[in-house]
């Protein structure tokens, strides 16, 4: 009996030693750069986690945020075109609660300008940020709970060990080249590459009219068209807009917000027109409220790119009915720099009225 107890105690002590050793390793290597910047840092495409470290470790004066429509921008391009020192914080599938929370952290760390890709879907009703299962508020806030979850994470210990091995001179080059193909998250050597497409990416292969039309046919099929309106509820969306967007903006009157409606392809709205007209009405009513509200705020510049016919009717610019190519990314930055499509506060719904006219007139050539 005594021998069994001794073995259990030894096992327990060994387990504790391993956990403490892993925690010390994670603290010293700090792959997320949560405690200190690193000269030999590597980065992850898991943006909901990575952003917590970026906000702590990077220097910036401008925060760039949005959904998957903003995910492929490069910080270097944003800086070059807009003359800022940016930090890209875009998160695929993110909602306004998540974006507002992350922006609050970035503003607290020094962002004096925010560039916000804002689409209607981010305001769908979802979990409160404190109960969000996909975003660790404690990690961003660096609470005891957040730090413990970071230091005692087996995954972070694995990442730390791999990062440590990369510092060994004979291993640095081969491991860095192999990292994208190994089961590790922190494989990107440059923060500019986070969720950015490779510079030699074959754009015509993934962005073309055939794929865009195929996506339109898919989402408007009777068996799937109900999903066009999934999550859309006017009252809840207006409430989240007021809480998550207007609330953040009015709390920070010294921060300039450049907010833009992204250039969806015309087929996104035509799909709603044909298969879910009630959803199209919610989108129109909601964006009318957003435009009227934001153009009254002194620290907001609102830009609406949804009715730029030369872009949105050219289906070759898209990979589906929503996501535009990096070629359009470059246009968006240029439009933001020039203010060419800034919404006139005296006519806040003029771009929306033009979009409505285009949607009503458009006929799909299958």
C-alpha positions in Angstrom: 0.0 0.0 0.0 2.8 2.4 1.0 4.6 1.6 -2.3 1.5 2.4 -4.3 1.1 5.7 -2.4 4.8 6.6 -3.0 4.4 6.0 -6.8 1.3 8.2 -6.8 3.1 11.0 -5.0 6.0 10.7 -7.4 3.7 10.7 -10.4 1.9 13.8 -9.0 5.2 15.6 -8.4 6.5 14.7 -11.8 3.2 16.0 -13.4 3.5 19.2 -11.5 7.1 19.6 -12.5 6.2 19.1 -16.1 3.4 21.6 -16.0 5.6 24.2 -14.3 8.4 23.5 -16.7 6.1 24.0 -19.7 4.8 27.2 -18.1 8.3 28.5 -17.6 9.2 27.6 -21.2 6.1 29.4 -22.5 6.9 32.5 -20.4 10.5 32.7 -21.5 9.8 32.1 -25.2 6.5 33.9 -25.2 5.4 32.9 -28.7 2.4 35.3 -28.6 4.6 38.2 -27.4 2.1 38.8 -24.7 4.8 39.9 -22.2 7.5 41.3 -24.4 8.4 41.9 -28.1 10.7 39.4 -29.7 13.3 39.9 -32.4 12.8 36.4 -33.7 9.0 36.3 -33.5 6.8 34.1 -35.6 3.1 34.8 -36.2 -0.1 32.8 -36.5 -3.2 33.1 -38.8 -5.3 32.4 -35.7 -6.2 36.0 -35.5 -8.5 35.9 -32.5 -5.6 34.7 -30.5 -2.8 36.4 -32.4 -4.3 39.9 -32.1 -3.9 39.8 -28.3 -0.2 39.6 -28.8 0.0 42.0 -31.7 -1.7 44.7 -29.7 0.9 44.3 -26.9 4.0 43.8 -29.0 3.6 46.1 -32.0 3.9 49.8 -32.4 1.1 51.5 -34.4 -1.1 54.6 -34.6 -3.9 53.1 -36.8 -6.0 50.0 -36.2 -7.5 48.2 -39.3 -10.3 45.8 -38.6 -13.1 43.9 -40.4 -14.2 40.5 -41.4 -12.9 38.1 -44.1 -13.5 41.0 -46.6 -10.6 42.8 -44.9 -8.4 39.8 -44.1 -6.1 39.8 -47.1 -4.9 43.4 -46.8 -1.2 43.8 -46.0 -0.1 46.3 -43.3 2.7 47.5 -45.6 0.1 48.5 -48.3 -2.1 50.2 -45.8 0.9 52.2 -44.5 2.1 53.1 -48.0 -1.2 54.3 -49.4 -2.7 56.0 -46.3 0.5 57.3 -44.7 -0.1 55.6 -41.4 1.6 53.0 -39.1 -1.1 50.4 -39.0 -1.9 47.1 -37.2 -4.2 44.8 -39.1 -6.7 43.1 -36.7 -9.3 41.7 -39.1 -10.9 38.4 -38.1 -12.8 36.1 -40.4 -16.5 35.7 -39.4 -16.2 38.2 -36.6 -19.2 40.1 -35.2 -19.5 43.6 -33.8 -19.1 42.5 -30.2 -15.7 41.0 -31.0 -14.5 43.8 -33.3 -15.6 46.5 -30.8 -13.8 44.7 -27.9 -10.5 44.3 -29.9 -10.7 47.9 -31.1 -11.1 49.1 -27.5 -7.8 47.3 -26.6 -6.0 48.8 -29.6 -7.2 52.3 -28.8 -6.1 51.9 -25.2 -2.6 50.9 -26.6 -2.4 54.1 -28.7 -4.4 53.8 -31.9 -5.5 57.3 -32.9 -7.2 56.3 -36.1 -9.4 53.3 -36.9 -10.2 52.0 -40.4 -13.2 49.8 -40.0 -14.7 47.5 -42.8 -18.3 47.4 -41.6 -20.9 45.1 -43.2 -24.4 44.4 -42.2 -23.8 40.8 -41.0 -21.5 41.8 -38.2 -24.5 43.1 -36.2 -26.3 39.8 -36.0 -27.3 38.8 -32.5 -24.6 36.7 -30.8 -23.1 36.0 -27.4 -22.1 38.8 -25.1 -18.3 39.4 -25.3 -17.8 38.2 -21.7 -19.3 34.8 -22.6 -17.9 34.5 -26.2 -16.5 31.0 -26.6 -14.3 32.1 -29.6 -12.5 35.1 -28.1 -10.7 35.1 -24.8 -11.3 38.5 -23.2 -9.0 37.4 -20.3 -6.1 36.8 -22.6 -6.5 40.3 -24.1 -6.9 41.9 -20.6 -4.1 39.8 -19.2 -6.0 38.8 -16.2 -4.8 36.0 -13.9 -7.1 33.6 -15.7 -5.9 34.7 -19.1 -2.3 34.4 -18.2 -2.8 31.0 -16.6 -4.6 29.7 -19.7 -1.7 30.9 -21.8 1.2 29.7 -19.6 -0.4 26.3 -18.9 -1.5 25.6 -22.4 -0.1 22.4 -23.9 -0.4 23.9 -27.4 1.6 27.0 -26.4 4.2 24.8 -24.8 4.5 23.0 -28.1 4.8 26.2 -30.0 7.4 27.5 -27.5 9.5 24.4 -27.9 9.4 24.6 -31.7 10.3 28.3 -31.5 13.2 27.4 -29.2 14.5 24.8 -31.6 14.4 27.4 -34.4 16.9 29.5 -32.5 19.5 26.7 -32.9 21.6 27.9 -35.9 21.8 24.6 -37.8 18.0 24.1 -37.4 16.8 27.7 -38.0 16.7 27.6 -41.8 15.2 24.1 -42.3 12.6 24.5 -39.6 11.6 28.0 -40.8 11.1 26.6 -44.3 9.2 23.5 -43.0 7.0 25.4 -40.5 4.1 26.1 -42.9 3.7 22.4 -43.4 4.1 21.3 -39.8 1.3 21.1 -37.1 2.4 24.5 -35.6 0.4 27.7 -35.6 3.3 30.2 -35.3 4.8 29.7 -38.8 4.8 33.2 -40.3 8.1 35.1 -40.1 6.6 38.5 -40.9 3.5 40.1 -39.4 2.8 41.6 -42.8 2.0 38.0 -44.0 -0.7 37.3 -41.5 -3.7 36.0 -43.6 -2.3 37.7 -46.7 -2.2 35.9 -50.0 1.2 35.0 -51.4 2.5 37.6 -53.8 2.6 35.1 -56.6 -1.0 33.9 -55.9 -2.9 32.9 -59.0 -5.7 35.5 -58.8 -7.6 34.5 -62.0 -7.9 30.9 -60.8 -9.7 31.9 -57.6 -11.4 35.2 -58.6 -13.4 35.0 -61.8 -17.0 35.4 -63.1 -17.5 31.6 -63.3 -17.0 31.1 -59.6 -19.0 34.2 -58.7 -22.0 33.0 -60.8 -21.7 29.5 -59.4 -21.8 30.9 -55.9 -25.0 32.9 -56.8 -26.7 29.8 -58.2 -25.7 27.9 -55.0 -27.0 30.4 -52.5 -30.3 31.1 -54.3 -31.2 27.4 -54.8 -34.5 26.7 -53.0 -33.0 24.3 -50.6 -30.4 26.8 -49.4 -31.9 30.3 -49.9 -33.3 30.4 -46.4 -29.7 30.8 -45.2 -29.6 34.3 -46.8 -31.6 35.7 -44.0 -30.1 33.6 -41.1 -29.3 35.8 -38.1 -30.9 38.9 -39.6 -33.2 40.7 -37.2 -33.7 44.4 -37.6 -34.2 45.4 -34.0 -31.3 43.3 -32.6 -29.0 44.5 -35.4 -29.8 48.2 -34.7 -29.2 47.5 -31.0 -25.8 46.0 -31.5 -24.9 48.8 -33.9 -25.7 51.4 -31.2 -23.9 49.4 -28.5 -20.9 48.1 -30.3 -20.1 50.7 -32.9 -21.7 54.0 -31.8 -20.9 53.3 -28.2 -17.2 52.8 -29.0 -17.0 55.8 -31.3 -18.6 58.2 -28.8 -16.4 57.0 -25.9 -13.3 58.0 -28.0 -14.0 61.4 -29.5 -10.2 62.0 -30.0 -10.0 58.9 -32.4 -10.8 59.3 -36.1 -12.9 56.5 -37.5 -12.8 55.8 -41.3 -15.7 53.4 -41.7 -16.5 51.8 -45.1 -19.2 49.6 -46.6 -17.3 47.1 -48.7 -17.9 46.6 -52.4 -19.9 43.4 -52.5 -20.6 42.1 -55.9 -24.1 43.1 -57.2 -25.1 39.5 -57.1 -25.1 39.5 -53.2 -28.0 41.9 -53.3 -29.6 40.4 -56.3 -29.6 37.0 -54.5 -31.6 38.6 -51.6 -33.9 40.3 -54.1 -34.7 37.0 -55.8 -34.6 34.5 -53.0 -35.0 36.5 -49.7 -36.6 39.9 -50.3 -37.3 40.4 -46.6 -33.6 40.1 -45.9 -32.8 42.7 -48.5 -35.3 45.1 -46.8 -33.6 44.6 -43.4 -30.2 45.3 -45.0 -31.4 48.4 -46.7 -33.2 49.7 -43.6 -30.3 48.9 -41.3 -27.6 50.5 -43.5 -29.9 53.6 -43.9 -29.9 53.9 -40.1 -26.1 53.3 -39.9 -25.4 56.0 -42.6 -27.7 58.6 -41.0 -26.2 57.9 -37.6 -22.6 57.8 -38.4 -22.5 60.9 -40.7 -23.7 62.9 -37.7 -20.7 61.9 -35.5 -17.8 64.5 -35.8 -15.0 61.9 -35.6 -16.4 59.6 -38.3 -15.8 59.6 -42.1 -18.2 57.2 -43.7 -17.4 55.7 -47.2 -19.8 53.6 -49.2 -18.3 51.4 -52.0 -21.4 49.3 -52.7 -22.7 51.1 -55.8 -19.4 51.5 -57.7 -20.8 49.8 -60.8 -17.5 49.4 -62.6 -16.3 47.2 -59.8 -19.3 45.5 -58.3 -20.8 44.5 -61.7 -17.5 43.1 -62.9 -17.9 39.5 -61.6 -14.3 38.7 -62.4 -13.4 40.7 -59.3 -14.9 38.1 -57.0 -14.4 34.6 -55.7 -18.0 34.3 -54.7 -20.8 36.9 -54.4 -19.1 38.7 -51.5 -15.3 38.3 -51.4 -13.3 40.5 -53.7 -9.8 40.1 -55.0 -6.7 41.9 -53.8 -7.0 44.0 -56.9 -10.1 45.5 -55.3 -8.2 45.7 -52.0 -5.9 48.2 -53.6 -8.8 50.2 -55.0 -10.4 50.4 -51.5 -7.2 51.8 -50.0 -7.0 54.4 -52.9 -10.6 55.4 -52.3 -10.0 55.8 -48.6 -7.0 57.9 -49.3 -8.8 60.2 -51.8 -12.2 60.3 -50.0 -13.7 59.8 -53.5 -16.7 57.9 -52.2 -17.1 59.5 -48.8 -20.8 59.8 -47.9 -22.1 63.4 -47.9 -23.6 64.1 -44.4 -26.3 66.1 -46.1 -27.3 63.1 -48.3 -26.4 60.1 -46.2 -28.6 57.6 -48.1 -27.7 58.7 -51.6 -25.3 55.8 -52.2 -27.9 53.4 -50.8 -30.6 54.8 -53.2 -28.2 54.3 -56.1 -27.6 50.7 -55.0 -31.3 50.1 -54.8 -31.8 51.3 -58.3 -29.0 49.1 -59.6 -30.4 46.0 -57.8 -33.9 46.5 -59.2 -32.6 46.9 -62.7 -30.0 44.1 -62.7 -30.7 40.9 -64.7 -28.5 37.8 -64.2 -27.0 36.3 -67.3 -26.5 32.6 -66.5 
